[in-house]
Amino acid sequence: MFNKYQVHLGDKNEVNKEIQKLSQQTQSQQLVSTNLLEDPSLYDYDGFVSKKNKNEKAVVIQKQSVNKEKKLPQYLNSVLEQSKKREFERQAIQSRMNAKETLKSGKEVYITDSFKQKHEQIKRYEQIEQIQEKINDESRKRNNLGIYKSLYDNESKKGENQHSQVDSYKIIEKIITEQEKQKVSSQITQNHIENNQLKLESDELEKNQKIINKNELEQVANSKSRSRSRSQSIKEQKKQENEGLTKEEKLKQYKERYLQRKQQ
């Protein structure tokens, strides 16, 4: 095949094949570029493999943790409860010893927030201990055959799962918190009632004060009207007296008044 410049280009079929290959390559490049614009991590093979390995490791770790939880010892809850109990006992003894030492030394002590929290925890633990002792005493009094009953309970609970064990301390703590909430709510309602009562009393006092003020104003108005009427009546009496007197008597009165003023 020759063009107008007489250059050999090869067979026509081969040339068409080359053109098709080039067009396919351009189409594939365009497709890759559009896909990369939509998702830059589409052709990131290494990143995909590392992500897959991480997910597989996470699944394996999760399965191991689940298996560990399933294989926990039977009496773990009771052991943890006893260790917690001993720790609180040790802290309570230490706090009592520190209090005695501070009383003996007579020095000032600065209490921090962490110490307050610890002290509250110890007090809560002592409350729980007292309630637990009362419950145990009542159960001992009720059950004369306590040893045989406990043996029977242990035999019956051998096949049970460790999650079914009763955490007595948690139950008692829950009861105490509910009681405290009830106390707080009752205190709030009591304060609300007292505030309402005080408001009613203050409103009643204001009403009574208004009534008293109104009555006082009426009394003042009545007294003023009485004084006016008295002054008017006195003036009328004087007028009548002056009209009834003669000229000589009037002159005598004027002289007497004049002399009294001079003497003053």
C-alpha positions as CSV (number, residue, x, y, z in Angstrom):
1,M,0.0,0.0,0.0
2,F,1.4,3.4,-1.1
3,N,0.2,6.9,-0.1
4,K,0.5,10.1,-2.2
5,Y,4.1,10.5,-1.1
6,Q,4.8,6.9,-2.2
7,V,5.6,5.6,1.4
8,H,5.0,1.9,2.1
9,L,2.5,1.6,5.0
10,G,2.0,-2.2,4.8
11,D,-1.1,-4.3,4.3
12,K,-4.5,-2.6,4.6
13,N,-5.8,-5.2,7.1
14,E,-2.8,-4.7,9.4
15,V,-3.2,-1.0,9.3
16,N,-6.9,-1.3,10.3
17,K,-5.9,-3.7,13.2
18,E,-3.4,-1.1,14.4
19,I,-6.0,1.6,14.3
20,Q,-8.5,-0.5,16.2
21,K,-5.8,-1.3,18.9
22,L,-5.1,2.4,19.3
23,S,-8.8,3.3,19.6
24,Q,-9.3,0.5,22.2
25,Q,-6.3,1.7,24.2
26,T,-7.6,5.3,24.2
27,Q,-11.1,4.1,25.3
28,S,-9.6,2.0,28.1
29,Q,-7.4,5.0,29.2
30,Q,-10.5,7.2,29.2
31,L,-12.4,4.6,31.3
32,V,-9.5,4.3,33.8
33,S,-9.3,8.1,34.1
34,T,-13.1,8.4,34.7
35,N,-13.0,5.6,37.3
36,L,-10.1,7.2,39.0
37,L,-12.0,10.5,39.2
38,E,-14.9,8.7,40.8
39,D,-12.8,6.5,43.2
40,P,-9.0,7.3,43.5
41,S,-8.4,4.0,45.5
42,L,-10.0,1.8,42.8
43,Y,-6.7,0.4,41.3
44,D,-4.8,0.5,44.7
45,Y,-4.2,-3.2,44.9
46,D,-1.7,-3.0,47.8
47,G,-4.0,-0.9,49.9
48,F,-6.9,-3.3,49.3
49,V,-4.7,-6.3,50.3
50,S,-3.5,-4.6,53.5
51,K,-7.1,-3.6,54.4
52,K,-8.3,-7.1,53.8
53,N,-5.5,-8.5,56.1
54,K,-6.4,-6.0,58.8
55,N,-10.1,-7.0,58.7
56,E,-9.1,-10.7,58.9
57,K,-6.9,-10.0,61.9
58,A,-9.7,-8.0,63.6
59,V,-12.1,-10.9,63.1
60,V,-9.6,-13.4,64.5
61,I,-9.0,-11.2,67.6
62,Q,-12.7,-10.8,68.2
63,K,-13.2,-14.6,68.0
64,Q,-10.3,-15.1,70.5
65,S,-11.9,-12.6,72.9
66,V,-15.3,-14.3,72.6
67,N,-13.6,-17.7,73.3
68,K,-11.8,-16.2,76.3
69,E,-15.1,-14.8,77.7
70,K,-16.7,-18.2,77.2
71,K,-13.8,-20.0,79.0
72,L,-13.8,-17.8,82.1
73,P,-13.6,-19.7,85.4
74,Q,-16.8,-20.7,87.1
75,Y,-16.4,-18.6,90.3
76,L,-14.8,-15.5,88.8
77,N,-17.6,-13.2,90.0
78,S,-17.4,-14.3,93.6
79,V,-13.6,-14.0,93.5
80,L,-13.8,-10.5,92.1
81,E,-16.4,-9.6,94.7
82,Q,-14.2,-10.8,97.5
83,S,-11.2,-8.9,96.3
84,K,-13.2,-5.8,96.0
85,K,-14.5,-6.3,99.5
86,R,-11.0,-6.8,100.9
87,E,-9.8,-3.6,99.1
88,F,-12.6,-1.5,100.6
89,E,-11.9,-3.0,104.1
90,R,-8.2,-2.1,103.7
91,Q,-9.1,1.5,102.6
92,A,-11.6,1.9,105.5
93,I,-8.9,0.8,108.1
94,Q,-6.4,3.1,106.5
95,S,-8.7,6.1,106.6
96,R,-9.5,5.4,110.3
97,M,-5.8,5.3,111.1
98,N,-5.2,8.5,109.3
99,A,-8.0,10.2,111.1
100,K,-6.6,9.2,114.5
101,E,-3.2,10.4,113.5
102,T,-4.5,13.8,112.4
103,L,-6.4,14.1,115.7
104,K,-3.3,13.3,117.7
105,S,-1.1,15.7,115.8
106,G,-3.6,18.6,115.8
107,K,-2.5,19.8,112.4
108,E,-4.7,21.2,109.7
109,V,-5.7,18.8,106.9
110,Y,-6.6,19.8,103.4
111,I,-9.3,17.5,101.9
112,T,-9.2,17.0,98.1
113,D,-12.0,15.9,95.8
114,S,-10.4,12.5,95.2
115,F,-10.3,11.9,99.0
116,K,-14.0,12.9,99.3
117,Q,-14.9,10.5,96.5
118,K,-13.0,7.7,98.2
119,H,-14.6,8.5,101.5
120,E,-18.1,8.4,100.0
121,Q,-17.3,5.0,98.4
122,I,-16.1,3.6,101.8
123,K,-19.3,4.9,103.4
124,R,-21.4,3.3,100.7
125,Y,-19.5,0.0,101.2
126,E,-20.1,0.1,104.9
127,Q,-23.8,0.6,104.3
128,I,-23.9,-2.3,102.0
129,E,-22.0,-4.5,104.5
130,Q,-24.5,-3.6,107.3
131,I,-27.5,-4.5,105.0
132,Q,-25.8,-7.7,103.9
133,E,-25.2,-8.7,107.6
134,K,-28.8,-8.1,108.4
135,I,-29.9,-10.2,105.4
136,N,-27.6,-13.0,106.5
137,D,-28.8,-12.9,110.1
138,E,-32.4,-13.0,109.0
139,S,-31.7,-16.0,106.7
140,R,-29.9,-17.8,109.5
141,K,-32.8,-17.2,111.9
142,R,-35.3,-18.4,109.4
143,N,-33.5,-21.6,108.3
144,N,-32.8,-23.9,111.2
145,L,-31.3,-26.4,108.8
146,G,-29.0,-23.8,107.1
147,I,-26.1,-26.2,106.4
148,Y,-28.2,-28.8,104.7
149,K,-30.0,-26.1,102.7
150,S,-26.7,-24.6,101.5
151,L,-25.4,-28.0,100.5
152,Y,-28.6,-28.6,98.5
153,D,-28.3,-25.2,96.8
154,N,-24.7,-25.8,95.9
155,E,-25.5,-29.2,94.4
156,S,-28.5,-27.7,92.4
157,K,-26.4,-24.8,91.1
158,K,-23.4,-26.9,89.9
159,G,-24.6,-27.1,86.3
160,E,-25.6,-23.4,86.0
161,N,-23.6,-20.8,84.1
162,Q,-21.4,-18.3,86.0
163,H,-23.5,-15.4,84.6
164,S,-26.5,-16.6,86.6
165,Q,-24.7,-16.0,90.0
166,V,-26.3,-13.2,92.0
167,D,-24.1,-10.2,92.7
168,S,-25.5,-9.3,96.1
169,Y,-23.4,-6.2,96.5
170,K,-24.6,-4.7,93.2
171,I,-28.3,-5.5,94.1
172,I,-27.9,-3.8,97.6
173,E,-26.1,-0.8,96.0
174,K,-29.0,-0.5,93.5
175,I,-31.5,-0.5,96.4
176,I,-29.6,2.2,98.3
177,T,-29.4,4.4,95.2
178,E,-33.1,4.0,94.6
179,Q,-33.8,4.9,98.2
180,E,-31.6,8.0,97.9
181,K,-33.4,9.0,94.7
182,Q,-36.8,8.6,96.5
183,K,-35.5,10.8,99.4
184,V,-34.3,13.5,97.0
185,S,-37.6,13.4,95.2
186,S,-39.6,13.6,98.4
187,Q,-37.5,16.5,99.6
188,I,-38.1,18.3,96.3
189,T,-41.9,17.8,96.6
190,Q,-41.8,18.9,100.3
191,N,-39.9,22.1,99.3
192,H,-42.4,22.7,96.5
193,I,-45.3,22.3,98.9
194,E,-43.6,24.7,101.4
195,N,-42.9,27.2,98.7
196,N,-46.6,27.1,97.6
197,Q,-47.8,27.5,101.2
198,L,-45.5,30.5,101.7
199,K,-46.7,32.0,98.5
200,L,-50.3,31.6,99.6
201,E,-49.6,33.1,103.0
202,S,-47.8,36.1,101.4
203,D,-50.7,36.6,99.0
204,E,-53.2,36.5,101.9
205,L,-51.0,39.0,103.9
206,E,-50.9,41.3,100.9
207,K,-54.7,41.1,100.6
208,N,-55.2,41.8,104.3
209,Q,-52.7,44.7,104.1
210,K,-54.6,46.2,101.3
211,I,-57.9,45.9,103.2
212,I,-56.2,47.5,106.3
213,N,-54.8,50.3,104.2
214,K,-58.3,50.9,102.7
215,N,-59.9,51.0,106.1
216,E,-57.2,53.4,107.4
217,L,-57.8,55.7,104.4
218,E,-61.6,55.6,105.0
219,Q,-61.0,56.4,108.7
220,V,-58.7,59.4,107.8
221,A,-61.3,60.7,105.3
222,N,-64.0,60.4,108.0
223,S,-61.9,62.2,110.5
224,K,-61.1,65.0,108.1
225,S,-64.8,65.4,107.2
226,R,-65.6,65.4,111.0
227,S,-63.0,68.1,111.7
228,R,-64.3,70.1,108.8
229,S,-67.8,69.8,110.1
230,R,-66.7,70.8,113.6
231,S,-64.8,73.8,112.3
232,Q,-67.8,74.9,110.3
233,S,-70.1,74.5,113.3
234,I,-67.7,76.5,115.5
235,K,-67.6,79.3,112.9
236,E,-71.3,79.3,112.7
237,Q,-71.6,79.5,116.5
238,K,-69.2,82.5,116.5
239,K,-71.1,84.2,113.8
240,Q,-74.3,83.7,115.7
241,E,-72.7,85.0,118.9
242,N,-71.3,88.0,117.1
243,E,-74.7,88.8,115.6
244,G,-76.4,88.5,119.0
245,L,-73.9,90.9,120.7
246,T,-74.2,94.7,120.8
247,K,-71.6,97.1,119.6
248,E,-70.5,97.9,123.2
249,E,-70.0,94.2,124.0
250,K,-68.0,93.7,120.8
251,L,-65.8,96.6,121.7
252,K,-65.2,95.1,125.1
253,Q,-64.2,91.8,123.5
254,Y,-61.8,93.5,121.1
255,K,-60.2,95.4,124.0
256,E,-59.8,92.2,126.1
257,R,-58.1,90.4,123.2
258,Y,-55.8,93.4,122.5
259,L,-54.7,93.5,126.2
260,Q,-54.1,89.7,126.2
261,R,-51.9,90.0,123.1
262,K,-49.9,92.9,124.8
263,Q,-49.4,90.9,127.9
264,Q,-48.1,88.0,125.8
